[in-house]
């Protein structure tokens, strides 16, 4: 039986706590930047995306170290341990990509352009989405926006997150 060696490092110097502090600091700085730079709909969309990404990173900072500690106490890791760690790593990469998209949209800001709607998804299938003539599928931020196929609109959108936040008919 092994005895636990007391960790003499202060709480703020442990790796898991440094990651938690970093995620919380990123959340605060990003939120302050978004809240001061943007108004209404842009602010709501960007802050929601940024907050979800940072909250997921912060949750990972609590969940993963505890899970690893539990698996080490159980004994030698098995194949299931490595499979679950691979799944967690893929989820972490996805969260970082979403957070990066939100950060890029925050830095670039919304883009206004004139586009033609090629196809519109049925909102009963989960979300209001449109396919634009430029070749991208975008999610419409506000529900129940009257869109028609083949018409031209002037849209305000976030390019990296693929979200349309404002739309008015051009023709």
N, C-alpha and C positions, 0 to 999 in steps of 0.2 A: 504494500500500500504506500502510496506517495503522500507526502505532506505538502501542503500548499505553502509556498514561500510568500511572505508578505511583500506586496508591491510598495516600495517606498516612494514612488513618484507621486507628485501632487496630482489631484484630480484633473487639472487642466492640461497636463502633459501626457496623458494617456492617449494613444492613437484614436480610439473610438470617440473620446470626448473632443478631440481636436476636430474630427470630421463632423461631429454634431454642432460644434460651435461655428465651423465654417459654413455649414448648411444654413444655420440660423442667421449668420451675418449676411450671407448671400441673399437670403429672403428679405431681410430688413433693408439692405442697400438697394436691391432691385425694386422693392415696393416703393421706397421713397422716390426713386428715379421715375418710376411709372406714374405715381400719383402727382408728381410735380410737372411732368412733361406733357401729359395727355389729358384730354377731357372726355367726359361721358362714356360713349360706347367703346372708344378705343381703350380707355382706361380700364373699363370693366373686363373686356376680353383679355387684354395683356396681363392684368393683375390676376385674373383667374388662372390663366395658363401658368404663369410664373409661380403662383402660390401652390398650385397642385404639384408641380415639379419639385419645389423645395420641400413641401410637406412629405412627399414620397421619399426624398433623400433623407430627410430627418427620421422618418419612420424606419428606413433601412438601417440607419445608424443605431437604432435601439433593437430592432428585431434580429438582424444578422449576427452581431456578436453574441447575443444570448443563445441563439440557435447553435452556433459553433461551439460555445462552451458546453451546452447540453450534450451535443454529439461526442465531444471529447470525453466527457464523464462516463458515457456509456461504453467506451472502449474503442477498439480499433475501427476506423471508418470502413464502411463497406461500399458496394457499388451504388446503393441508393443515396448515400451521402454525397458522392461525387455527382450523381445525376441532379439532385436537388440544388447543389451548389452551381452547376452549369445553368439551370433554369433561373436561379437568382441572379447570376451574372448577366444573362440575356435580358432579364427584366430591368436590371440596373442600367445597361447600355441604352435600352429603350427610353427610360426616364431621362437620362442625360441628353439624348437626342431631342426629346420633347422640350426640355429646358433650354437647350441650345437654340431651337427654333423660336421659342418665346423671346430669348435674349436677342437674336438676330432681328426679329420683328420690332422689338423695342428700340433697337439702335437705328433701324432703317425707317421705321414709321409706316403709316398706311400709304398705299399707292392708289392713285385715282386714274382709271383708264376706261376707255370705251370698249365694250365687248358685246358679242352676240351669244345668246344662250342657245346651245345646240340641243341639250336634253335636260330634263328636270326629273329628279327622283320623286317617287310618291312619298309624301311626308309620313304616311302610315307605316313605312318600312323602317323608321327609326330616326331619321334626321332629314331636314330640308337640304338637299344637295343639288348643285347644278354642274353641268359640263359646259365649259365655255369653248368658243371657237378656237382659242389659242391652244387648246389641248389639255387643260387642267380641270380636275374635279375639285370644286370648292364647296365648303359647308356654309350655309346661310346662317348668320348669327341670329337674326330675329325670325321667329316662327311666323308662318302664315303670310309671307310676303308674296304678293301676286306676281308670279313670273310666268311668262309664256315662251314656248319654244319659237325660235326664229326671230325674236325681237332683239333690238339693240338697247343696251342699258349703259349708263355711266355708273360704274361701281367703285367703291372704296374698299380695298381688300388688303389683307396681310399676306404677303407672297409666300413666306416660309411655312406658316401654320396652315395656309390654304383656307382662310376664313374670309367671307364677304361680310363687311359690317355696315355698308350703306349702299343703296341702290336706287336709282331713279331712271325712268324711261327716257331714252334719247330720241326716239323717232315718233 
